[in-house]
Amino acid sequence: MAPLLVLGLALCLSGTWAVDKGNFKTCEQSAFCKRQRALKPGESPYRALLETMELTNTRLTLQLINDNNKVRLLLELYRLQGNITRVKINELKPLKPRYEVPDVLIREPTTEPLSVLSQDENGVVLSLGVESQRVIISARPFRLDIMEGSDVLMSLNSRGLLAFEHLRMRKDTSQADPEAEKKEEADPANQAEKVEDGMWEETFKSHTDSKPNGPSAVSLDFSLPGVEHVYGIPEHADTLRLKTTDNGDPYRLYNLDVFQYELYNPMALYGSVPVMVAHSAQRTTGIFWLNAAETWVDISSNTAGKTVFGKMLDYVQGSSETPQTDVRWISESGIIDIFIMLGPTPKDVFSQYASLTGTQSFPPLASLGYHQCRWNYNDQEDVKSVDAGFDEHDIPYDFIWLDIEHTDGKRYFTWDPHKFATPKEMLQGLMDKKRKMVAIVDPHIKVDGNYKIHNEIRSRGFYVKNKDGGDYEGWCWPGSASYPDFTRADMRAWWASMFAYDQYEGTMENLYTWNDMNEPSVFNGPEVTMHKDATHGAWEHRDIHNLYGLYVQMATAEGLIQRSGGVERPFVLTRAFFAGSQRLGAVWTGDNAAEWGHLKISIPMCLSMGLVGISFCGADIGGFFKSPSTELLVRWYQAGAYQPFYRAHAHVDTPRREPWLFGPENTALIREAVRQRYTLLPYWYQLFYRAHVTGEPVMRPLWVEYPQDLATFALEDEYLIGRDLLVHPVVEEGARGVTAYLPGKDEVWFDVHTFQKHNGAQNLYIPVTMSSIPVFQRGGSIIPRKLRVRRSSTCMEHDPYTLYVALNLQVTELHILCCDSANNLAPDAKFTTDSWIERIIVLGASKPSKVTLKTAGKCLI
């Protein structure tokens, strides 16, 4: 019956093709969120005990007391290098340790000294050492303000919504120890306790969460004066600028397998990065809430709902109300551990966050090319045929992908013995054409006594445990499956070793890896994921849930590095992610649909990820579910060519959609889009190197480069690639034109196709046909291209460059200098190239009266 059940689940997942929101909780159905959201502002019970304050060279500590139940908390305050302030709050004496997130920070942050400026019975003022920045801690009620001069940059607990549910013994059970009960009853903390539904046990649909540790939620509010625009906290299928949540659910961060997700909704999706970026014309700041448990984020604003006219009326009438955004974070367990990134510029915030969690991994060049995927290519002959089809139709590509059907009965690290009997022969055929393959390796392991991977994990005790101590089992693609405990370093090391060529039989150096279903997805689990009372050693799954996917990708990436002897950069795609996942590879936006709305939402979804460090993002070209019209498919190929991760993917039940199956005219349009991608690979590679060094997003909102231009703050239908290319994809059905905003009053922009020049600070109407991809190059920039497009990026490795020089002023004499001492992006590079600069194309110059070319050394032009 097991195979039949899995088949039924698969049919359910694939046949409905629309999210069943009833499978996923709302805040009202999540007991801790409902409890915390019921708290009223302005009634904070917390008081700072100033007499307990201790100041050392590295930190300030201070006790807080809840005057309602007398529970004490310990506040730790750190001034960190790079204009970052860290605040930690934990129980002073917890009943047992509370979870603190490991492995996300790349190192213990470097601290800088704090100093007391003044103190009295009402509070204390501390210097942050940066110009006039200081922290003010108010005692009753507890409040923390960060100021610069007379301006409040950010306030904590200004609305009094700090809440910290202390760990306690359960009193309403017959198993309780009478002596312990007497001690508990004598404790004021428990005399004030009110037992509510869902505190010690919670049921959702048919699933019961036993909650052995009882209520343990934490919450804190932040106020951002002068701020109307906040961004980040992916992953949500929503606008780039986050909306207020007063009249609906908060944004939810809880990694879940949500297929064909609903658009413009705060529902949780596959990944969670608890980082919010706040921006105004005066300053950019960020909040990093380091907690891996289920989290909800409420946003409110005193200008929400006001029209532009209403704001103008306020101005005319002399309204003095300062715009303000209030944010509240609520997590189910763990501690409060926050990093406040004080900017002041967008790029400062990117640098500050990168100093904590690392930068985007520098990907192999080939992974920036085009990827062809579907669930599933049937066998080796199918792979060979598709590969040949690209050559026949002169469309370049770098990677072909295999989904779950390539395995022997959904046993990962294996090949189907009939359909993929000689995988090395298949891989060698691709290698001969300088192409590569990706095969899926999911983290659910088939429970099968004849399966080596399962037997080894079980014998080593590496599986996640259920609440009763046995190996946790759930249903996924193989049927009954268990889940390796990737929170264990020894488990991750063992998993990495399985990618060695002598372990993963049939593999070669041109095979890379895709980690799917790693939220983790459990078809028969609560909300299609793992039970929260499953255990990872001493910790419950509720504590670590949002980390699971990061750990899977971490172990896989390490495996690819190790198999090469530490010399090859890995490529690993993941669906689930967390803060720090940028260090490990690429992500995509999950199981989207062949609808115009899903094409359109891919832009703000990837922009949001880039703002929190994850630059290597893309969406399934054409939509995973359903079948796209030819117009939609072409437009998606065009848009995807200008997004960081460029992969077509489709559901097993959809008709085949290789690029040449829609008639010669559409094949030509798709070919041109893909070729544009390949000509720009040098620019993409350069930008990813810069992202790897600085943390700056590759694909970025316009306001990142034009931080004082209010017109850019909510734009999400166009974006910048680096500083110098502006892209406005066509994402509306039947469009005959688009209006692009060209920023910068002193800028000029050049249409990259026609070289026509346009001034900045204007809305430009652009007529479009089916061949149009509106892209502009900024005046004052140089974009490298390779114009000899071949079958793959590796085939183009030694081809010459063409430099597109866009001028931002009138030139009568043109001087071009080429010399051996030109800047090298990577001065420690160990590889040489036969590439040369073949031509230089200058945009924006009338015929100059004089051209001077100077060369030095062996430089050739």
ZIVEN-V248843 format. One record per helix or strand. SS is the DSSP state (h for helix, s for strand). FROM is the first residue (numbers start at 1). TO is the last residue. If there is no record, write none. Layout:
SS & FROM & TO
SS & FROM & TO
This chain:
h & 2 & 16
h & 21 & 23
h & 27 & 29
h & 31 & 37
s & 46 & 55
s & 60 & 66
s & 72 & 80
s & 84 & 91
s & 111 & 112
s & 115 & 120
s & 123 & 127
s & 133 & 138
s & 140 & 140
s & 143 & 148
s & 151 & 156
s & 163 & 164
h & 178 & 186
h & 188 & 191
s & 202 & 204
s & 207 & 209
s & 218 & 225
s & 229 & 232
s & 251 & 253
s & 275 & 279
s & 284 & 289
s & 295 & 301
h & 308 & 316
s & 324 & 331
s & 336 & 341
h & 346 & 357
h & 365 & 368
s & 370 & 372
h & 380 & 392
s & 399 & 402
h & 404 & 406
h & 423 & 432
s & 436 & 440
s & 444 & 446
h & 452 & 459
s & 463 & 463
s & 465 & 465
s & 471 & 471
s & 473 & 476
s & 479 & 484
h & 489 & 497
s & 511 & 515
s & 521 & 521
h & 526 & 528
s & 529 & 529
s & 535 & 536
s & 539 & 540
h & 541 & 563
s & 572 & 574
h & 581 & 583
s & 586 & 588
s & 593 & 593
h & 596 & 611
s & 617 & 618
s & 620 & 621
s & 625 & 625
h & 630 & 640
s & 646 & 648
h & 664 & 679
h & 681 & 694
s & 699 & 700
h & 702 & 705
h & 710 & 712
s & 719 & 721
s & 725 & 728
s & 737 & 742
s & 748 & 751
s & 757 & 759
s & 762 & 767
s & 774 & 778
s & 781 & 785
h & 794 & 796
s & 801 & 806
s & 813 & 818
s & 837 & 843
s & 850 & 855
